[in-house]
């Protein structure tokens, strides 16, 4: 296909060309899923902790038809190093509910996650999916994660429990932002 032909095609679709610069526009998959009401966030803080702290969630049922495409955490610590291990397959109990928010505030779509709790009771022993750490002793407000991570997403199993085990080196407060989208496909 020739360049003049491609230009003609894009000019037919008025929204494909940005008006100020005349460049072809595009948005990321994450951005598109936000617009479609498929992207969700759960944010939480631990309060001051100095021992292991657990966060658990259970993915949508098979009947829901939804798969969780989970992105890396956005996380900060107020003081000390915290190791973070993500486990698959450990049942958890108790805890405090974490609010799940649709990233498109105009959408009426709600998350199909069965539960999302912080401060849960569990002894993680399942499959380790991810292991990372954040912060160093004595350096406040160390942080990791953030807005990117499409290349590091994990497509999670349906109707399965997942647990994050946060283990601090000393007293600290952890603030975490979980980001995922819920899609009808788990595999291509």
C-alpha positions as CSV (number, residue, x, y, z in Angstrom):
1,X,0.0,0.0,0.0
2,X,1.4,3.4,-0.9
3,X,1.9,6.4,1.4
4,X,-0.7,8.5,-0.4
5,X,-3.2,5.7,-0.1
6,X,-2.5,5.4,3.7
7,X,-2.9,9.1,4.1
8,X,-6.2,9.0,2.3
9,X,-7.4,6.2,4.6
10,X,-6.4,8.1,7.8
11,X,-7.9,11.3,6.5
12,X,-11.3,9.6,6.1
13,X,-11.3,8.8,9.8
14,X,-11.3,12.3,11.2
15,X,-10.4,11.1,14.7
16,X,-7.2,9.3,13.6
17,X,-5.4,12.6,12.9
18,X,-4.7,15.0,15.8
19,X,-5.8,18.4,14.8
20,X,-2.9,20.6,16.1
21,X,0.0,18.6,14.8
22,X,-1.6,16.6,12.0
23,X,0.0,13.4,13.4
24,X,-1.8,10.1,13.5
25,X,-3.0,9.5,17.1
26,X,-3.3,6.3,19.1
27,X,-3.7,5.3,22.8
28,X,-2.4,2.4,24.8
29,X,-4.4,-0.7,25.5
30,X,-4.6,0.3,29.2
31,X,-5.9,3.7,28.2
32,X,-8.5,2.1,25.8
33,X,-9.6,-0.2,28.6
34,X,-10.1,2.7,31.0
35,X,-12.3,4.4,28.4
36,X,-14.3,1.1,28.0
37,X,-14.8,0.8,31.7
38,X,-12.8,-2.5,32.0
39,X,-9.9,-1.0,34.2
40,X,-10.0,-1.0,38.0
41,X,-7.9,0.2,40.9
42,X,-7.8,-0.7,44.6
43,X,-5.8,1.6,46.8
44,X,-4.9,1.0,50.5
45,X,-2.6,1.7,53.3
46,X,-1.4,-0.7,56.0
47,X,-1.0,1.8,58.8
48,X,2.2,1.3,60.8
49,X,3.4,-2.3,60.6
50,X,6.5,-4.0,61.9
51,X,5.6,-7.6,61.1
52,X,4.2,-9.6,58.1
53,X,1.1,-8.1,56.6
54,X,-1.2,-9.9,54.1
55,X,-3.5,-8.8,51.4
56,X,-5.7,-11.2,49.6
57,X,-8.1,-11.2,46.6
58,X,-10.1,-13.8,44.8
59,X,-10.5,-13.6,41.0
60,X,-13.9,-13.7,39.2
61,X,-15.8,-17.0,38.8
62,X,-15.6,-19.0,35.6
63,X,-19.3,-18.2,35.1
64,X,-18.5,-14.4,35.0
65,X,-16.5,-14.9,31.9
66,X,-13.9,-12.4,33.1
67,X,-10.1,-12.7,33.4
68,X,-7.9,-10.5,35.5
69,X,-5.0,-8.9,33.7
70,X,-2.9,-7.8,36.7
71,X,-0.3,-5.0,36.5
72,X,2.7,-4.4,38.8
73,X,2.0,-2.7,42.0
74,X,2.4,1.0,42.6
75,X,3.8,1.0,46.2
76,X,5.5,3.2,48.7
77,X,7.0,2.7,52.1
78,X,7.4,5.4,54.8
79,X,10.7,4.2,56.2
80,X,12.0,0.6,56.0
81,X,12.6,-2.0,53.4
82,X,9.6,-4.3,52.6
83,X,9.8,-7.6,50.7
84,X,6.7,-8.3,48.7
85,X,5.8,-11.8,47.6
86,X,2.7,-12.6,45.5
87,X,1.3,-16.1,46.0
88,X,-1.3,-18.1,44.0
89,X,-3.6,-20.6,45.5
90,X,-3.7,-19.7,49.2
91,X,-7.1,-19.3,50.9
92,X,-7.4,-16.3,53.2
93,X,-9.9,-15.3,55.9
94,X,-10.9,-12.2,57.8
95,X,-9.5,-8.8,57.0
96,X,-10.9,-5.4,56.0
97,X,-12.5,-4.9,52.5
98,X,-10.6,-2.8,50.0
99,X,-12.7,-0.7,47.7
100,X,-12.4,-1.5,44.0
101,X,-12.9,1.5,41.8
102,X,-13.6,1.7,38.0
103,X,-11.0,3.9,36.4
104,X,-13.7,5.4,34.1
105,X,-15.9,7.2,36.6
106,X,-18.7,7.4,34.0
107,X,-19.0,3.7,33.7
108,X,-21.5,1.6,35.7
109,X,-19.4,-1.6,35.3
110,X,-18.3,-3.0,38.6
111,X,-15.3,-5.3,39.3
112,X,-16.1,-9.0,39.2
113,X,-13.4,-9.8,41.8
114,X,-15.1,-12.0,44.4
115,X,-13.2,-10.4,47.3
116,X,-10.3,-8.0,48.1
117,X,-9.2,-7.8,51.7
118,X,-6.3,-6.3,53.6
119,X,-4.9,-7.5,57.0
120,X,-6.0,-11.1,56.2
121,X,-5.3,-14.3,58.1
122,X,-3.3,-16.7,56.0
123,X,0.0,-18.7,56.0
124,X,1.1,-18.3,52.4
125,X,2.5,-21.6,50.9
126,X,1.1,-21.5,47.3
127,X,3.0,-20.9,44.1
128,X,5.2,-17.8,44.1
129,X,4.3,-15.6,41.1
130,X,6.3,-12.5,41.9
131,X,8.9,-11.4,44.4
132,X,10.1,-7.8,44.8
133,X,11.2,-5.4,47.4
134,X,10.8,-1.7,48.1
135,X,12.7,0.9,50.2
136,X,15.8,0.8,52.2
137,X,16.3,1.3,55.9
138,X,16.3,4.9,56.9
139,X,15.2,6.4,53.6
140,X,11.6,7.7,53.9
141,X,9.0,7.5,51.1
142,X,10.9,5.0,48.9
143,X,8.6,3.9,46.1
144,X,8.3,1.5,43.2
145,X,5.8,0.7,40.5
146,X,3.6,3.2,38.8
147,X,1.7,3.7,35.6
148,X,3.5,1.4,33.2
149,X,3.8,-2.4,33.4
150,X,1.8,-3.7,30.4
151,X,4.8,-5.8,29.4
152,X,4.9,-7.3,33.0
153,X,1.2,-8.1,33.4
154,X,0.1,-11.4,34.8
155,X,-3.1,-13.0,33.5
156,X,-4.6,-14.7,36.5
157,X,-6.6,-17.8,36.8
158,X,-10.4,-17.5,37.3
159,X,-11.9,-18.4,40.7
160,X,-8.5,-18.5,42.4
161,X,-7.1,-16.8,45.5
162,X,-4.0,-14.6,45.5
163,X,-2.1,-13.3,48.5
164,X,0.5,-10.5,48.8
165,X,2.8,-11.0,51.8
166,X,4.5,-7.8,52.9
167,X,7.4,-8.3,55.3
168,X,9.0,-5.1,56.6
169,X,12.6,-4.9,58.0
170,X,11.3,-2.5,60.6
171,X,8.4,-0.2,61.4
172,X,6.9,1.4,58.3
173,X,3.7,2.3,56.6
174,X,3.0,0.8,53.2
175,X,0.7,2.5,50.7
176,X,-0.3,0.3,47.6
177,X,-2.2,0.9,44.4
178,X,-3.4,-2.3,42.6
179,X,-4.3,-1.9,38.9
180,X,-5.9,-4.5,36.7
181,X,-8.4,-4.8,33.9
182,X,-11.1,-7.4,33.4
183,X,-11.3,-8.9,30.0
184,X,-13.3,-11.7,28.4
185,X,-10.1,-13.4,27.2
186,X,-7.4,-15.1,29.2
187,X,-5.4,-16.5,26.3
188,X,-5.1,-15.5,22.6
